[in-house]
Amino acid sequence: MTDTTPDRDALTIEVARGAPTEEELAALMAVVSEAYQREAAAAVVDDAAGPSAWTRTQRRLRAPLRRDIPFGRFAG
């Protein structure tokens, strides 16, 4: 069984043309990984915005039925 993790797949580079040196590939990896880390750090969801419009317009749950009161509010 092979161990493929998302981090390992992200580090795979396929050169389509040319013959880059190891230093050029290392520089490319450094630039791309730095850009990825900056983008990942900036992609934060702000949860402190309060309730959404959907939450504000939801109908409240009704109160539970009182079983101690007979039908029609009279016993007979």
Contact map, one row per residue, 1 for C-alpha under 8 A:
1110000000000000000000000000000000000000000000000000000000000000000000000000
1111000000000000000000000000000000000000000000000000000000000000000000000000
1111100000000000000000000000000000000000000000000000000000000000000000000000
0111110110000000000000000000000000000000000000000000000000000000000000000000
0011111110000000000000000000000000000000000000000000000000000000000000000000
0001111111000000000000000000000000000000000000000000000000000000000000000000
0000111111100000000000000000000000000000000000000000000000000000000000000000
0001111111110000000000000000000000000000000000000000000000000000000000000000
0001111111110000000000000000000000000000000000000000000000000000000000000000
0000011111110000000000000000000000000000000000000000000000000000000000000000
0000001111111000000000000000100000000000000000000000000000000000000000000000
0000000111111100000000000000000000000000000000000000000000000000000000000000
0000000000111110000000000000000000000000000000000000000000000000000000000000
0000000000011111000000000000000000000000000000000000000000000000000000000000
0000000000001111111000000000000000000000000000000000000000000000000000000000
0000000000000111110000000000000000000000000000000000000000000000000000000000
0000000000000011111000000000000000000000000000000000000000000000000000000000
0000000000000011111100000000000000000000000000000000000000000000000000000000
0000000000000010111110000000000000000000000000000000000000000000000000000000
0000000000000000011111011000000000000000000000000000000000000000000000000000
0000000000000000001111111000000000000000000000000000000000000000000000000000
0000000000000000000111111100000000000000000000000000000000000000000000000000
0000000000000000000011111110000000000000000000000000000000000000000000000000
0000000000000000000111111111000000000000000000000000000000000000000000000000
0000000000000000000111111111100000000000000000000000000000000000000000000000
0000000000000000000001111111110000000000000000000000000000000000000000000000
0000000000000000000000111111111000000000000000000000000000000000000000000000
0000000000000000000000011111111100000000000000000000000000000000000000000000
0000000000100000000000001111111110000000000000000000000000000000000000000000
0000000000000000000000000111111111000000000000000000000000000000000000000000
0000000000000000000000000011111111100000000000000000000000000000000000000000
0000000000000000000000000001111111110000000000000000000000000000000000000000
0000000000000000000000000000111111111000000000000000000000000000000000000000
0000000000000000000000000000011111111100000000000000000000000000000000000000
0000000000000000000000000000001111111110000000000000000000000000000000000000
0000000000000000000000000000000111111111000000000000000000000000000000000000
0000000000000000000000000000000011111111100000000000000000000000000000000000
0000000000000000000000000000000001111111110000000000000000000000000000000000
0000000000000000000000000000000000111111111000000000000000000000000000000000
0000000000000000000000000000000000011111111100000000000000000000000000000000
0000000000000000000000000000000000001111111100000000000000000000000000000000
0000000000000000000000000000000000000111111100000000000000000000000000000000
0000000000000000000000000000000000000011111110000000000000000000000000000000
0000000000000000000000000000000000000001111111000000000000000000000000000000
0000000000000000000000000000000000000000001111100000000000000000000000000000
0000000000000000000000000000000000000000000111111000000000000000000000000000
0000000000000000000000000000000000000000000011111100000000000000000000000000
0000000000000000000000000000000000000000000001111100000000000000000000000000
0000000000000000000000000000000000000000000001111110000000000000000000000000
0000000000000000000000000000000000000000000000111111000000000000000000000000
0000000000000000000000000000000000000000000000001111111100000000000000000000
0000000000000000000000000000000000000000000000000111111100000000000000000000
0000000000000000000000000000000000000000000000000011111110000000000000000000
0000000000000000000000000000000000000000000000000011111111000000000000000000
0000000000000000000000000000000000000000000000000011111111000000000000000000
0000000000000000000000000000000000000000000000000011111111000000000000000000
0000000000000000000000000000000000000000000000000000111111100000000000000000
0000000000000000000000000000000000000000000000000000011111110000000000000000
0000000000000000000000000000000000000000000000000000000011111000000000000000
0000000000000000000000000000000000000000000000000000000001111100000000000000
0000000000000000000000000000000000000000000000000000000000111110000000000000
0000000000000000000000000000000000000000000000000000000000011111000000000000
0000000000000000000000000000000000000000000000000000000000001111100000000000
0000000000000000000000000000000000000000000000000000000000000111110000000000
0000000000000000000000000000000000000000000000000000000000000011111000000000
0000000000000000000000000000000000000000000000000000000000000001111110000000
0000000000000000000000000000000000000000000000000000000000000000111111000000
0000000000000000000000000000000000000000000000000000000000000000011111000000
0000000000000000000000000000000000000000000000000000000000000000011111101000
0000000000000000000000000000000000000000000000000000000000000000001111111110
0000000000000000000000000000000000000000000000000000000000000000000011111110
0000000000000000000000000000000000000000000000000000000000000000000001111100
0000000000000000000000000000000000000000000000000000000000000000000011111110
0000000000000000000000000000000000000000000000000000000000000000000001111111
0000000000000000000000000000000000000000000000000000000000000000000001101111
0000000000000000000000000000000000000000000000000000000000000000000000000111
